[in-house]
């Protein structure tokens, strides 16, 4: 099996934060990264089949009429419920995190100086689970 790069979508209307996140991922891991300033742009590229999407909760900093992160998450899940989506927000509020989980986010990360490390750990966890699922399905097919 060839070792393909993980396709990562980063979606955030904060251009500086988006660029910093992209640089962190490029420096520390082997990803193919696409960045988007709006949920609409992200949704328009789902045919690329991203492995993971990191999605900002608000998304209306540039365009006040842009769809928010929750609506974007719902639309992503409607297209492909299997794509793990990690929600990002500057809000450290439990109700925001719970709302994201109700909408089938894989996890919720507060924007902070430790956000990148948390994101890396979550992505590692996602791919450990995916590998285990593949191995289990391979095993079950042979029983």
SULVEN-V148855 format. One record per backbone hydrogen bond with DSSP energy under -0.5 kcal/mol. NH is the residue of the N-H (numbers start at 1). CO is the residue of the C=O. If there is no record, write none. Layout:
# SULVEN-V148855
nh:NH co:CO
nh:NH co:CO
This chain:
# SULVEN-V148855
nh:4 co:2
nh:6 co:30
nh:8 co:6
nh:8 co:32
nh:9 co:52
nh:10 co:34
nh:11 co:54
nh:12 co:10
nh:12 co:36
nh:15 co:13
nh:18 co:14
nh:19 co:15
nh:20 co:16
nh:21 co:17
nh:22 co:18
nh:23 co:19
nh:24 co:20
nh:25 co:21
nh:26 co:22
nh:27 co:23
nh:28 co:24
nh:29 co:25
nh:31 co:29
nh:32 co:6
nh:33 co:31
nh:34 co:8
nh:36 co:10
nh:39 co:67
nh:42 co:38
nh:43 co:39
nh:44 co:40
nh:45 co:42
nh:46 co:43
nh:48 co:45
nh:49 co:46
nh:51 co:7
nh:52 co:7
nh:53 co:84
nh:54 co:9
nh:55 co:53
nh:55 co:86
nh:56 co:11
nh:57 co:88
nh:64 co:62
nh:66 co:63
nh:69 co:57
nh:70 co:57
nh:72 co:68
nh:73 co:69
nh:74 co:70
nh:75 co:71
nh:76 co:72
nh:77 co:73
nh:78 co:74
nh:79 co:75
nh:80 co:76
nh:83 co:80
nh:84 co:51
nh:86 co:53
nh:87 co:85
nh:87 co:107
nh:88 co:55
nh:89 co:109
nh:92 co:90
nh:93 co:91
nh:97 co:93
nh:98 co:94
nh:99 co:95
nh:100 co:96
nh:101 co:97
nh:102 co:98
nh:103 co:99
nh:104 co:101
nh:105 co:100
nh:106 co:85
nh:107 co:85
nh:109 co:87
nh:111 co:89
nh:115 co:112
nh:118 co:114
nh:119 co:115
nh:120 co:116
nh:121 co:117
nh:122 co:118
nh:123 co:119
nh:124 co:120
nh:125 co:121
nh:126 co:122
nh:127 co:123
nh:128 co:124
nh:129 co:125
nh:130 co:126
nh:131 co:127
nh:132 co:128
nh:133 co:129
nh:134 co:130
nh:135 co:131
nh:136 co:132
nh:137 co:133
nh:138 co:134
nh:139 co:135
nh:140 co:136
nh:141 co:137
nh:142 co:138
nh:142 co:139
nh:143 co:140
